Amino acid sequence: MEKANGVREIAVPGEILGKKGKVFSGSGTYEDGDNIVSKFLGVVTRSENYIYVTPLSGVYTPKVNDFVIGIVNQVEKFGWIVDINSPWEGFLAISEAIDEFIDIKKVVLNRYFDVDDVIYAQVVSTRRGDIQLSMKEPGCRKLTGGVLVNITPSKVPRLIGKQGSMVNMIKEKTKTVIRVGQNGIVWINGENIDKAIMAIKLIDQKSHIYGLTDEVSKLLS
Amino acid sequence: MAIIKGIELIKNGKRLDGRKPMELREMEMKVGVVPNANGSAMVRFGKTTAIAAVYGPRLALPKHLQSANKAIVQCRYNMAPFSVDERVRPGSSRREVEISKVVRLALEPVLFLENYPKTTIDIYIEIIEADGSTRVTSINAASLALADAGVPMKDLVVAVSGGKINGKLIIDLNGIEDNNSEADIPMAFIPGKKEITLLQMDGELKHEEIKEIMNNIFKAGEEIYKMQVKVLKDKYRVIV
């Protein structure tokens, strides 16, 4: 399978990828009778039990437990409306964001998060386009300073790599702090930001090519 | 008899532009031609060129357009004023409204709309050069643009037009043939299962002739489908 600098197997919508039975249809595919068929223009991954298709483009669809980077859009009476780079806006309630007691009669919420603040939060519910966010998990906070870079949301797993191998390599070699949101927004702060952005853009462009890790390490060294 | 200014439209088994009755025009397809759109495509059949751009899924506004359990599809077919010999008045005409609707209906069956509640998928089709069969060219372009935009789809959609001139059945009509044919049928279908999503007819045909034209279209569609697949895969086949 592994070919140096080769291109991964690419499927188009409606392409039959295999027969049902030994393997099951994974994400990005659907079952049509006995066949497993691709839903997207994307990269095919064949594991022992499943066939997946990872789309090469498309908008971010929020999933429960995803960590996302959002920009506060509006300060409401009981929380914040957050732009999370998806077709729907996320809502962050006060109780999900702040531990202390707040008397909403006296306090205006923009002293915690104001419009245009960047936050790192977790998706807790996605019922029918009603996205609820939470900041109770450790690591969720307001991100100050740094720059934001957008990549294709479906390519985020490639940027992170196996157990964070790819993003850790970029962090080490450029001496930066990087937060990756599953929604395709990347926050970078630290010393060598320009180089880190170059590496991230390279991954975005060439996610479907074998030997990407080597190419990124070559760029960074 | 279909004769204009003393020229026969079909002579010795060859058409005006030198094609055989069952021959498609020269095709050209490109994806990713509009950088600001989520997905886009250009399709050219002879002298008919369509550019399709897909935006979304994005939040449907105004709010009364939203559907609580699925995405809606909004489609606009527009002919550029310079696309034909005599200038087209800008703005939607009766014909353009109709084609916008049939293109939308031809594409909706292949989309997984229930994945994106409250959103809209916007398809904008510009005809920059028109020489017959614009609606099928639009459908081919829009289907490529949707795939390029990463919208989940059951399959691509392929569309071809067929017709009859001087009693001979032909395929992929150009402008002159379109205006002077005895009948023409634009048809769109899902290539995998051969399900028809658009079928219109203008003119008079016998029952068997319709069946034959439809079979011819299925056959010609395979060639177009192959090219669509090739063009989509080639976008990501760049080896550095």
Interface residues (C-beta under 8 A of the other chain):
Chain A: N5 G6 V7 I10 V12 P13 G14 E15 I16 G28 Y30 D32 V37 K39 F40 L41 G42 P55 L56 S57 G58 V59 T61 P87 W88 E89 R128 G129 S154 K206 H208 I209
Chain B: N38 G39 G56 P57 R58 L59 A68 N69 V110 F112 N115 Y116 P117 K118 T119 A147 D148 A149 G150 V151 P152 M153 K154 D155 L156 I190 P191 G192 Q228 V229 L232 K233 Y236 R237 I239 V240
